[in-house]
């Protein structure tokens, strides 16, 4: 409790002013929990199972793996990769169509208006915006399109496709220190501003000239107290 009391919480006005005061050339955003509420990655997995896109065999396999993850028997990076490998053998066009329907019906309403406004203002002033997420690239590319972030500036969990068919070959799984590594591969090592909500964003937040924890989880709150990072909560998720 004492740690929580030591953390400064920014109002929306203070948050936007703090970001703009940096005149950032490069800004990096996590997505789930940061640009919108909820976990689009696990939600998409469950939705594709419920709608029959995933075979029963595949559904049973990922269900067992996901339960093991929650018991601490499967690592974060492993489960994030497996949640994309789940779709091997399906047509990429089919997954992109599914991602469009899923985001429009399940996630779009959860977009934080305050973050949408901020990203639009940054783009208008010429800031280079990147989205970095451990959720699959089909959902993330669809989601950040609402923010004006192009697909070529998305770093997300991704598998290779061959002749339009999804394979199980992992190309990237940006989580924890992997987010920093993925950014380094595109030449970004010291971004001006980084925004994230989870302890899995902490490594990425730490390389920023200024870190902005948004809607932070308990683990990130603890890290924020240690690092003296001020936090921000959009109105719809402000703690009581």
N, C-alpha and C positions, 0 to 999 in steps of 0.2 A: 504493500500500500504506500509506503514511504517513497518508493521509486516512482510510482504512478503520480504522486503529488509533485514530484520534482520535474515532471515533464511539462513543458509549455505547449499549450494548445492554441493554434492560430485560428482566428476568425476567417471567413471567406475573403474579406477585404484585405486582411493582413497577409493571408496566403498568396493571393494574386499579386499583391504589391511586392512581396518578398521575391517571387519568381521574376517579375518584370524588372526589379531592381538589378538583377544579374545581367540583363540584356543577353540572354543565353544564345550562343551560336548553335549548340547541340543540346537537345533535351531528350532523355530516355524515359519511357513509360512502361512499367509492367501493365498488365491488362486486367485479369480477374481480380476483383477486390479493389482495384485502383482506378480504372476507367469506368467500371460498372461493378455492381455488387454481385456476390455469388461466385461460384466456381464453374465456369463454362466448360472446362475440360471434363470433369467428372459428370456434369449434367448432360453433356453431349453423349458421353459413353452410355449413360443410362437410357437416354432418349433413343439412341440408335438400336439399343437392345429391345426396348419396348415397341418400337415401330417395325421390328423385324429385319432391319438392315443387316444386323449381325446374326450369324448362324447360332443355333443352340449350342453347338460345340464351342464356338468362340465365346459366347456369353458365359458359359459355365467356367471356362478357363480364366477369363478376366475377372469374374466374380470371386473365384478362389484367390487369385493374385491380389485383388483389391482388399479382401478381408485380411490376407496376410500382411499387407502394407499397414493396415490399421493396427495390427498386433505388433508392429515394429519388426517384422520378419523380412520385409522387402523394402529396399531403399527408395527414397524420393526419386532419384534419377532413373532407377529401374522401372518403377511403375509408370512414370511419365512417358518413357519410351514404349513400354508395352501397351499403353492406351492408344498409341498410334499404330503400332504393329498389328493390333487387333484387326485392322481393316485390310490386311494383305489379301490379294486376290480380287478385290472389288475395283470397279472402274473409278479413276480419280474424278471424272465428270460427275459420277453419282455421289461421291462424297462432297464435292463442292455444292451440288444442288441441295443435299441434305443440310450442309452447314448454313446455306442461305435461309432455308425454311426454319431451322432450329433457332438461329440468332434472331430472326424477325419475330418469331412467336414466343420465345422463352427468355431472351436476354435483353433485347433492345429496350424494353421498358425499364430495365434496371440501370441504364446508363446514368451516371452522375451528371446533371446539367452543369454543375460548377466546373467539372473537368472538361466537358465539351466546350464550354466557353473559353476556358484557359487555352486549350489546344488550338482552337480557332484563332485566338489572339496571337499566340506564338507563331503560327504559320503565317499570319498576315504580316508580322514583323520580320519574317525571313528566317526564323529558327528552323534548323534541320531536326525533324522529329523522327525518332525510332521507337518501335514497339518491340519489347522483348518478353517472351512468355514461354512457359513449359507446357502450355496447352497446344493442341495441334494447329498447324498453320492454316488449315482450311477454315476453322472457326475464327481464328485471330484475324486473318486477312479479311474475312467478311465483316467482323466487328469493327475493326479500326477504319474500314472504308467510311463508316459514319463520321469519323473524325477528320477525314481528309488525309489519312496516312496511307501512302501507296504500298502495295505488296512488296516492292523491292526494299522497303525499309522495315520489314517485319523479320524478326529472328524468333522462330518458334519451333516446337517439336515437329520434326519432319522426317519422313521416310522417302526413299527414292521410288519413282514410278518408271515402269518400262512398258513402252507401247500403250500408254494410257492406263496401265494396270498397276495398282499399288503393290509394292513389295514389302518385305520385312527389314530391308536394309536401312538402318538409322543413319540420317545425315547430321542431325543436331538434336540435342535435348537441353535447352538452356535453363538450368536451374542452379541455385546456389552459386558456387564459383564458376560454374559453366556459363552463367550469364556474362560474367566478366570476360571469359575466354571467347565467347561468341562475338562480343563487341570488339575485342582486340583483333579478331580475324577480319573485320571490316574497317580497321584502322582507328577505332575509338577507344582510347585508354583513359582519358580524363574529361568526361563530359561535363558541361557546365551545371546541369541540373538532372537529377534522377528521382523518379517517383515510384514508390512501391509500397505494398501493404503487408508483406509477409517476411518472416525471418529468412525465407528462401531468396529474398531480394536484398538482404543485408550486405552481401559482398559487393553487389552492384551499386548500392547506395553509398558504400564506403569509398568508391573511387571518384565520386562526384565532387565538383567544387562546392556544391551544396546539396545535401540530401533532403528529400521531402517525403517522410513517411505519411501515407494517406490511408485513412481507415485502418490503422495498424492492428494486427493480431496481437495476442498477449506476448508472444515471443519477440515480435518487433518492438513492442512497447518497452520491453526490458532492455533490448539493445539500444533503443532511442534514449533511454535514461542514461545508459553508460556513455553514449557518444554525444550527449547534450543536443540531440536533434529535436527541434520543435515538430509537432505532429499536426495533422489536419484531418477533420472529419467533415465530409459532405453532409448536408442537412438531413438526408434520409437515413443516415447511419450514425448520427451523433449520439453518444451514450447518454442515458438518462442521468 
